Amino acid sequence: MKLRQSLRGMLVVVTLVLSGGVLQANGPSLSWQMPKTVRMDGGMIVSDVRAGTPAAGQMNCATAKVDPAPLAGHTVRLSVRVRGEDVVGDSGLKFMLSWTDDATGVTTYPEPYYPGKVRPTGTFGWTNLVFTVSWRGTAVRGATLYLGLQRASGRVFFDLSSLKVSTCEDVFPYVNENLICPYDDLVARRPVLRGAMSSAPLRVTEDDIRTLASWGGRLYRYQMHAALSQFRARHPGFGLPDRDAPREAWRRFDRLWLDEALDHLVTNVLPWARQYGLMVVVDMHQVPGGFFKAFGAQSVFGRPEFAEDFLDAWRHAATRLKGNHDVIYGYDLMNEPQQQHPGKWSYWTLQERAAREIRRIDPVTPIVFAANEANAPEAFRYLSPIDLTNVIYQVHFYRDNAYTHGRWASAEAARTYPDGAFNKEYLRRLMVHVRRFQQKHKARIFCGEFSACGWAPGADQWIADVIDIMEDYGWDWTFHAFREAPMWSVEHVYDGMFRGAKAVPSSDNPRMRALKEGLKRGLKPAAPTRDRRVSRATPGSTRFRSDRKELQ
């Protein structure tokens, strides 16, 4: 390996060659850019950050551009050996390949470590790091490799002689490439449905359903999870088990919160939905083996016993809920799976198995299948359809995430929508892989979550534009969320345009109006009365029925 370091110590060229699908020594070069905290030392990249310094709160990585052409259209595997000394921090070790999708213009930053897979910390010996990214189904405009520390102190040593970037077999199944998704009349004749996400399951009230229906909502995504603070209040002394607790402790915890959520659904929510003319998405928002805010769906990929518990949870739920297909839109298998590593199960194979288990119990109720990368629209580029009748495919849309989640601390730093290239056409471009999947497989698409927070300037226009695009494509959708967190609530406004501003109750505001206008697209105008007075619509009346022609 040849090393060349510039006079300023900021540029290092490491020569690598693509041989047999693997980038190795002696060939075209990678040029490493390094901040002052990173250096080259005897064939190693060393990130050295002192605790308590400003650098400890920043990214301290060597970066290099990678030519994506030899790897285009494949799943890419990256590996390197690393050791560390006294690594401490919120983020820690960073080994990542970012890349830009030519079809969307989106740059993806797929961290190789996800919740549930622990980053090496403290002092540790030589460890082999491996992760994959999928470039299947897209052209890649550019890629950047990162080695170092981020928001952490300590020292890490990356052995460049071990660095490999290669093509490999697909981590996720690529099957049913030419499948046309089969739907019977239960789904094929169903009109486009619009609605919102629920609050925590046991907080759902009849007034929630009634109010959403009065706004024009016809779809309600009922999220089932433990709602940990409420769970502890109901069960003093019994809460989330320790991460490494025995399986039986997790099974007891999971079955308890799941049964409570199902009890409320069967006893109250489904009857209310029937009364007010809504359909319900049954959302397994938390999977067995992990509280969703802690490490969520990822636990089922790395621990086979939790995967089996996940399947058992759906067998249990389907047994309780079968026979309600008149009011249940579908069984929403898994909320926002995020998987970068192969395992016994993948996000796809585990959902496929769950769908078939459900079908043995309930052959009628539709299935809602989640895309990877937290239901990201980009993940549809490698999503395979499942060969079962009445499977609906789910996307979530928060783009750009920094805007939708209001990730700024002052009004001066606020991002505004629309602003230059950040506009409706940009949002439409971000949905291109979902649209291609829909058209190729004739699939029904459900956007289970989309939203922009209450303090984001122009959030009302963002909401209206996203709804416009989904309406153009004939997607069902549920806004996130109705009477859940104040930051998403359209019944609140904020006294400032920054994170930390105060939420104030509101009965009318631009975000609320944007949502209501979207919900009302499915309602027929009320028939004129003889005395020309406006009739008072009631749930179930003609005025509240969705127009079936919208799917044509």
C-alpha positions in Angstrom: 0.0 0.0 0.0 1.3 3.4 -0.9 0.7 6.4 1.4 1.1 10.0 0.5 0.4 12.8 3.0 0.2 16.4 2.1 2.3 19.1 3.7 -0.6 20.4 5.8 -1.5 16.9 7.0 -5.0 17.2 5.7 -5.0 15.0 2.6 -3.8 11.4 2.5 -4.0 9.2 -0.6 -4.4 5.5 -0.1 -4.2 3.4 -3.3 -6.8 0.7 -3.7 -7.9 -1.4 -6.6 -11.1 -3.2 -7.4 -10.2 -6.9 -7.8 -12.8 -9.6 -7.9 -15.4 -7.2 -6.6 -13.3 -6.1 -3.7 -11.4 -2.8 -3.2 -7.9 -3.8 -2.1 -4.4 -2.3 -2.1 -2.3 -1.2 -5.2 -4.6 0.6 -7.6 -6.9 3.7 -8.0 -6.6 6.0 -5.0 -8.8 7.1 -2.2 -8.0 10.6 -1.0 -8.6 11.0 2.7 -9.6 14.4 4.1 -8.8 14.7 7.8 -9.6 17.3 10.5 -6.9 18.2 13.1 -8.1 15.5 15.4 -7.4 12.7 12.9 -4.0 11.6 11.6 -2.3 8.9 9.6 0.0 6.7 11.6 1.8 3.7 10.2 -0.9 2.5 7.8 -3.7 3.3 10.3 -6.2 6.2 10.5 -6.3 7.4 14.1 -9.1 9.6 15.5 -7.8 11.1 18.8 -10.2 13.4 20.7 -9.7 14.7 24.2 -12.6 14.6 26.7 -14.1 18.0 27.6 -12.9 19.7 24.5 -15.3 21.3 21.8 -14.2 18.5 19.4 -15.8 15.9 21.6 -19.2 17.2 20.6 -18.4 17.1 16.9 -17.6 14.7 14.1 -13.9 13.7 14.0 -13.7 11.5 10.9 -11.4 10.9 8.0 -13.6 11.0 4.8 -12.9 9.7 1.3 -14.8 9.7 -1.9 -15.6 6.2 -3.3 -16.3 5.7 -7.0 -19.7 3.9 -7.0 -19.5 2.8 -10.7 -17.9 -0.7 -10.0 -20.5 -1.3 -7.3 -23.6 0.1 -9.0 -26.8 -1.9 -8.7 -25.5 -4.3 -6.0 -25.5 -4.8 -2.3 -22.2 -3.4 -1.0 -20.3 -4.9 1.9 -17.8 -2.9 3.9 -15.4 -4.2 6.5 -12.4 -2.9 8.5 -10.5 -3.8 11.7 -10.5 -1.2 14.5 -9.4 -1.0 18.1 -10.2 1.7 20.7 -9.0 3.4 23.9 -11.3 5.1 26.4 -14.1 5.7 23.9 -17.0 7.5 25.6 -19.8 9.6 24.1 -23.4 9.9 22.9 -22.6 8.6 19.4 -19.1 7.1 19.4 -17.3 5.0 16.8 -18.3 5.9 13.2 -17.8 3.6 10.2 -20.2 4.6 7.5 -20.7 5.0 3.7 -23.0 7.8 2.6 -24.3 8.0 -0.9 -26.6 10.0 -3.2 -29.5 8.4 -5.1 -29.5 9.8 -8.6 -33.3 9.2 -9.0 -34.2 11.3 -6.0 -31.3 13.5 -5.2 -31.4 12.2 -1.6 -28.2 11.6 0.3 -28.5 8.6 2.6 -26.4 8.2 5.8 -27.0 4.6 6.8 -25.3 4.2 10.2 -24.0 0.6 10.5 -25.1 0.4 14.1 -28.7 0.5 15.0 -30.4 0.4 18.4 -30.0 -3.1 19.7 -26.5 -3.6 18.2 -24.0 -2.0 20.6 -21.2 0.1 19.3 -17.8 -0.9 20.7 -17.0 1.5 23.6 -14.4 2.0 26.3 -11.1 0.2 25.6 -11.4 -2.8 23.3 -9.0 -4.9 21.2 -9.0 -5.4 17.4 -12.5 -5.9 16.2 -13.8 -6.5 12.7 -16.6 -4.1 11.7 -18.9 -5.2 8.9 -22.0 -3.6 7.4 -23.9 -3.5 4.1 -25.8 -1.0 2.0 -28.1 -1.9 -0.9 -27.7 0.0 -4.1 -30.1 -2.3 -5.9 -32.7 -0.6 -8.0 -31.0 2.7 -8.2 -28.1 4.7 -9.7 -25.6 6.2 -7.3 -24.3 9.6 -8.0 -21.6 9.7 -5.3 -20.4 8.0 -2.1 -18.3 9.0 0.9 -16.6 6.7 3.4 -16.3 7.8 7.1 -13.8 6.5 9.7 -13.5 8.0 13.1 -15.4 9.3 16.1 -18.6 11.4 16.3 -19.8 13.2 19.5 -17.3 11.2 21.5 -13.9 11.3 23.1 -11.1 8.7 23.1 -8.9 7.1 20.5 -9.8 4.7 17.7 -7.3 3.1 15.3 -8.5 1.8 11.9 -6.2 -0.6 10.1 -6.3 0.5 6.4 -4.8 -2.8 5.2 -8.0 -4.5 6.3 -10.4 -2.1 4.6 -12.5 -3.8 2.0 -15.5 -2.4 0.0 -17.0 -5.1 -2.1 -20.1 -6.4 -3.8 -22.0 -9.3 -2.1 -25.1 -11.3 -2.2 -28.3 -9.4 -1.4 -28.9 -9.2 2.4 -32.7 -9.1 1.7 -34.6 -11.4 -0.6 -35.2 -10.2 -4.1 -38.2 -12.4 -5.2 -41.5 -12.1 -7.1 -39.8 -9.5 -9.4 -42.7 -9.6 -11.9 -45.6 -10.2 -9.5 -48.8 -8.3 -10.0 -50.2 -7.9 -6.5 -53.5 -9.9 -6.2 -56.5 -8.1 -4.6 -60.0 -9.4 -4.2 -63.1 -7.1 -4.0 -62.5 -6.5 -0.3 -59.5 -4.3 -1.2 -59.9 -3.7 -4.9 -63.3 -2.0 -4.5 -62.3 -0.1 -1.3 -62.1 3.7 -1.9 -59.1 5.7 -1.0 -59.1 6.2 2.8 -57.8 9.1 4.7 -57.3 9.6 8.4 -54.8 9.9 11.3 -52.6 8.0 13.8 -53.9 7.4 17.3 -52.6 8.4 20.6 -51.2 5.8 23.0 -53.6 2.8 22.8 -55.4 3.1 26.2 -55.8 6.8 25.8 -58.0 6.5 22.8 -61.5 7.8 23.6 -64.8 7.9 21.8 -64.4 11.6 21.4 -61.2 11.1 19.4 -63.0 8.8 16.9 -66.1 11.1 16.8 -64.0 14.3 16.2 -61.8 12.7 13.5 -64.9 11.5 11.7 -66.5 15.0 11.9 -63.3 16.3 10.2 -63.8 13.8 7.4 -61.4 11.0 8.6 -62.2 7.5 7.6 -59.1 5.7 8.7 -57.5 5.3 12.1 -54.1 3.8 12.7 -54.3 2.3 16.2 -50.8 2.0 17.6 -50.3 -0.9 20.1 -47.4 -0.5 22.5 -46.7 -0.5 26.2 -46.8 3.3 26.8 -44.3 2.7 29.5 -45.1 5.5 31.9 -48.8 4.6 31.9 -47.9 0.9 32.1 -45.9 1.5 35.3 -48.8 3.5 36.8 -51.1 0.6 36.2 -48.6 -2.0 37.3 -46.5 -0.6 40.1 -43.1 -2.2 40.4 -43.3 -3.9 37.0 -42.0 -2.1 33.9 -39.6 -2.6 31.1 -37.3 -5.6 31.8 -33.6 -5.3 31.7 -32.0 -5.6 28.2 -30.6 -9.0 29.1 -33.5 -10.2 31.2 -34.6 -13.8 30.7 -37.0 -14.4 27.8 -39.9 -15.2 30.2 -39.7 -11.8 31.8 -40.0 -10.2 28.3 -42.9 -12.6 27.4 -44.8 -11.6 30.5 -44.3 -7.9 29.9 -45.2 -8.2 26.2 -48.3 -10.3 26.7 -49.6 -8.0 29.4 -49.4 -4.7 27.4 -50.5 -6.5 24.2 -53.6 -7.9 25.9 -54.5 -4.5 27.4 -54.2 -2.9 23.9 -56.3 -5.6 22.3 -58.9 -5.5 25.1 -59.4 -1.8 24.5 -59.5 -2.3 20.7 -62.1 -5.0 20.8 -64.3 -3.6 23.6 -64.2 0.1 22.6 -62.3 1.2 19.6 -63.8 -1.1 17.0 -67.4 -0.4 18.1 -66.7 3.3 18.0 -65.1 3.0 14.6 -68.2 1.2 13.3 -70.5 3.8 14.9 -68.7 6.7 13.3 -67.8 5.1 9.9 -64.0 4.6 10.2 -61.7 1.7 9.5 -58.9 0.7 11.8 -55.3 -0.2 11.0 -54.1 -2.5 13.7 -50.5 -1.4 14.2 -47.9 -3.5 16.1 -46.0 -0.4 17.0 -43.8 -2.3 19.5 -42.5 -5.7 18.8 -41.8 -8.3 21.5 -38.5 -8.2 23.2 -38.0 -4.4 23.3 -39.7 -1.2 24.1 -40.0 0.6 20.7 -38.3 3.8 22.0 -35.4 1.8 23.3 -34.5 -0.7 20.5 -37.8 -1.6 18.9 -38.1 -3.9 15.9 -34.4 -4.6 15.8 -34.5 -7.0 18.7 -36.3 -9.6 16.6 -33.6 -9.7 13.9 -30.7 -10.6 16.2 -32.4 -12.8 18.8 -34.3 -15.7 17.3 -36.4 -16.2 20.5 -37.8 -12.7 20.1 -38.6 -13.4 16.5 -40.7 -16.4 17.6 -42.4 -14.3 20.2 -43.2 -11.8 17.5 -44.9 -14.5 15.4 -46.7 -15.7 18.5 -48.0 -12.2 19.2 -49.5 -12.0 15.8 -51.1 -15.4 16.1 -52.6 -14.3 19.4 -53.8 -11.0 17.9 -55.3 -12.5 14.8 -57.2 -15.1 16.9 -58.8 -12.3 18.9 -59.5 -10.0 15.9 -60.7 -12.3 13.1 -64.2 -11.7 11.9 -63.8 -7.9 12.1 -62.7 -7.4 8.5 -65.6 -5.0 7.9 -63.9 -2.5 10.2 -60.2 -3.5 10.2 -58.3 -2.1 7.3 -55.4 -4.4 7.9 -52.9 -6.0 10.3 -49.9 -3.6 10.3 -47.1 -6.2 10.9 -44.2 -4.1 12.1 -43.6 -0.4 12.7 -40.5 1.1 11.1 -38.2 -1.9 10.8 -34.5 -0.8 10.5 -32.0 -3.5 9.4 -28.6 -3.1 7.9 -27.1 -6.5 8.9 -28.1 -10.0 7.8 -29.4 -12.2 10.6 -31.5 -15.4 11.0 -34.5 -13.3 10.0 -34.6 -10.2 7.8 -37.3 -7.5 8.0 -38.8 -9.1 4.9 -38.7 -12.8 5.8 -40.0 -12.2 9.3 -43.0 -10.2 8.0 -43.6 -12.7 5.3 -43.7 -15.5 7.8 -46.0 -13.5 10.1 -48.4 -12.8 7.2 -48.6 -16.6 6.4 -49.2 -17.4 10.1 -52.0 -14.8 10.2 -53.6 -16.2 7.1 -53.9 -19.6 8.7 -56.0 -18.1 11.4 -57.7 -15.2 9.5 -57.7 -15.7 5.8 -59.7 -12.5 5.1 -58.3 -9.4 6.8 -55.7 -7.6 4.7 -52.0 -7.4 5.6 -50.0 -4.2 5.8 -46.3 -4.8 5.0 -43.6 -2.4 6.1 -40.6 -1.3 4.0 -37.1 -1.2 5.6 -35.2 1.8 6.8 -38.2 2.9 9.0 -40.6 2.6 6.2 -38.5 5.0 4.1 -39.6 5.8 0.6 -36.1 5.0 -0.6 -36.3 1.5 0.8 -38.9 0.6 -1.9 -36.1 0.4 -4.4 -35.2 -3.0 -3.1 -38.6 -4.1 -1.6 -40.0 -7.4 -2.9 -43.7 -7.9 -3.0 -45.2 -10.9 -1.1 -47.2 -13.5 -3.0 -50.4 -13.3 -1.0 -53.7 -11.8 -1.7 -54.6 -8.4 -0.1 -51.2 -7.2 1.0 -50.9 -3.4 1.2 -47.4 -1.8 1.3 -46.6 0.9 3.8 -44.4 4.0 3.5 -43.7 6.7 6.1 -42.8 10.2 4.9 -40.8 12.7 6.9 -38.6 14.6 4.4 -36.5 16.4 5.1 -36.3 14.9 8.6 -34.5 17.9 10.0 -37.4 20.1 8.8 -40.3 17.9 9.7 -38.9 17.3 13.2 -37.8 21.0 13.7 -34.2 20.2 14.6 -33.1 23.8 15.4 -32.8 25.6 18.7 -33.5 29.2 17.6 -35.9 31.0 15.3 -33.0 32.4 13.4 -31.8 28.9 12.5 -35.3 27.7 11.4 -35.7 26.2 8.0 -38.8 27.3 5.9 -41.0 25.4 3.5 -41.1 26.0 0.6 -37.6 27.5 0.1 -35.8 27.2 -3.2 -35.3 23.6 -4.3 -37.1 22.5 -1.1 -40.5 22.4 -2.7 -43.4 20.2 -3.8 -41.5 18.8 -6.8 -38.6 17.9 -4.5 -41.1 16.0 -2.3 -42.6 14.3 -5.3 -39.1 13.2 -6.4 -38.5 11.7 -3.0 -41.4 9.4 -3.5 -40.2 8.0 -6.9 -39.3 4.5 -5.7 -42.7 4.0 -4.0 -44.4 5.2 -7.2 -42.3 2.8 -9.3 -43.1 -0.1 -7.0 -46.8 0.8 -7.1 -46.9 0.9 -10.9 -44.7 -2.1 -11.5 -46.6 -4.4 -9.1 -50.0 -2.7 -9.2 -49.7 -2.5 -5.5 -52.0 -0.7 -3.0 -49.9 1.9 -1.0 -50.6 3.1 2.5 -48.7 6.1 4.0 -49.0 5.3 7.7 -47.2 8.4 8.9 -46.4 11.8 7.6 -46.2 15.1 9.4 -44.3 18.4 10.0 -44.0 19.7 13.5 -46.0 22.6 14.9 -43.1 25.1 15.0 -41.8 24.5 11.5 -42.4 27.6 9.3 -44.6 26.6 6.3 -45.7 23.3 7.9 -49.3 23.8 6.7 -48.1 24.0 3.1 -45.8 21.0 3.5 -48.8 19.0 4.8 -51.0 20.2 1.9 -48.4 19.4 -0.7 -47.7 15.9 0.6 -51.4 15.2 0.6 -51.7 16.5 -2.9 -49.0 14.1 -4.1 -50.5 11.1 -2.3 -54.0 12.0 -3.7 -52.4 12.1 -7.2 -51.1 8.6 -6.7 -54.3 7.2 -5.0 -52.6 6.2 -1.7 -54.4 5.7 1.5 -52.9 7.8 4.4 -53.0 8.5 8.1 -51.5 11.8 9.4 -49.1 11.5 12.4 -50.7 12.0 14.8 -54.1 12.8 16.3 -54.1 13.8 20.0 -50.7 12.1 20.7 -47.7 14.4 21.1 -48.2 18.2 21.1 -45.4 18.7 18.5 -47.5 16.9 15.9 -50.9 18.0 17.1 -52.9 20.3 14.8 -54.9 21.3 17.9 -51.9 23.2 19.1 -49.8 26.1 17.9 -46.4 27.2 19.2 -45.3 30.6 20.6 -42.0 30.4 18.7 -40.4 28.8 15.7 -37.9 26.6 17.5 -37.6 23.4 19.5 -38.6 24.2 23.1 -41.2 26.7 22.2 -44.5 26.5 24.2 -47.4 24.6 22.8 -50.7 26.5 23.0 -54.2 24.8 22.4 -55.8 26.0 19.2 -59.2 25.5 17.6 -58.2 26.8 14.2 -54.8 27.3 12.6 -53.2 26.7 9.2 -51.9 23.2 9.9 -55.4 22.1 11.1 -57.0 23.6 8.0 -54.5 21.8 5.8 -55.3 18.5 7.4 -59.1 19.0 7.3 -59.0 20.0 3.7 -57.2 16.8 2.9 -59.5 14.6 5.0 -62.6 16.1 3.3 -61.4 15.1 -0.2 -63.2 11.8 0.4 -66.5 13.3 1.3 -69.3 13.9 -1.2 -71.0 17.3 -1.0 -74.2 17.3 1.0 -77.3 17.1 -1.2 -79.1 20.5 -1.5 -82.2 20.9 0.7 -85.5 22.5 -0.4 -85.3 25.4 2.0 -81.6 25.9 0.9 -80.4 25.6 4.5 -77.2 23.6 5.0 -78.0 20.1 6.3 -76.4 18.8 9.4 -74.4 15.7 8.3 -74.2 12.7 10.6 -71.7 9.9 10.6 -72.8 7.3 8.0 -74.7 9.8 5.9 -74.0 10.3 2.2 -71.9 13.3 2.9 -69.5 11.2 5.0 -68.9 8.4 2.4 -65.7 8.2 0.4 -66.0 8.5 -3.4 -65.3 5.0 -4.8 -64.4 6.6 -8.2 -61.2 7.8 -6.8 -59.4 4.5 -7.3 -60.3 4.4 -11.0 
